[in-house]
Amino acid sequence: MSENDWEAMIAVLEAEGVTVEADETFVGGKIREAERRKLAEQGLGNGGPATKPRPVVYGALERGGQVRARVAGTSRTADAAQAHVRSFVLPGSMIYTDDWGGYKRLGKNGYAHRRVNHSARVYVDGDVHTNSIEGFFGLLKNGIRGVYHSVSTTHLQSYLDEYAFRYNRRDEATPMFWAILDRVEKTRPALPAS
């Protein structure tokens, strides 16, 4: 694939005024017992998913449309969340997120924003939910666990691109192999000089 094909795969969700679900997830192993003991020796408790440094993936999924996902390092911050939403979604769109505080300012940045209160164990409130993007993250994690078993942080973006490509083609009739083959540039190898 050429560089332009990869850029097109991670482009901004195209239309204004669409409904988009945005979320983030940690990718990587759970904290192990040895790591838990080491934290206890240091006087630190289990601080949840952020206890162990793992890559954070931000994703945005247009309802009934495409998904975009990007690795954002190992820290989950409000500024990173805002930046990734801006890079994925055009202003004027409706964004549904969970109740994590990093998404609070979306309404002030030109987006219509509604949140579902996961901390109160509410996962759907009318049409407000993040089930589709969380489903994509589930497919990604099950694919990594079942096919690749583990992935390097260095190559995680490539795996994200692969699973986004698969997800975005979920309704197409052409087999994936032929779609990939069509994207390959056909060049004639240079003959050695004699």
Stockholm file with secondary structure:
# STOCKHOLM 1.0

chainA/1-194         MSENDWEAMIAVLEAEGVTVEADETFVGGKIREAERRKLAEQGLGNGGPATKPRPVVYGALERGGQVRARVAGTSRTADAAQAHVRSFVLPGSMIYTDDWGGYKRLGKNGYAHRRVNHSARVYVDGDVHTNSIEGFFGLLKNGIRGVYHSVSTTHLQSYLDEYAFRYNRRDEATPMFWAILDRVEKTRPALPAS
#=GR chainA/1-194 SS CCHHHHHHHTCCBCCTTCEEEEEEEECSCCCCHHHHHHHHHTTCCCCGGGGSCCCEEEEEEETTSCEEEEECTTCCCHHHHHHHHHHHBCTTCEEEEESCGGGGGGGGGTCEEEEECGGGTCCEETTEECHHHHHHHHHHHHHIIIIISCCCGGGHHHHHHHHHHHHHTTTCSSCHHHHHHHHSCCCCCCCCCC
#=GC SS_cons         CCHHHHHHHTCCBCCTTCEEEEEEEECSCCCCHHHHHHHHHTTCCCCGGGGSCCCEEEEEEETTSCEEEEECTTCCCHHHHHHHHHHHBCTTCEEEEESCGGGGGGGGGTCEEEEECGGGTCCEETTEECHHHHHHHHHHHHHIIIIISCCCGGGHHHHHHHHHHHHHTTTCSSCHHHHHHHHSCCCCCCCCCC
//
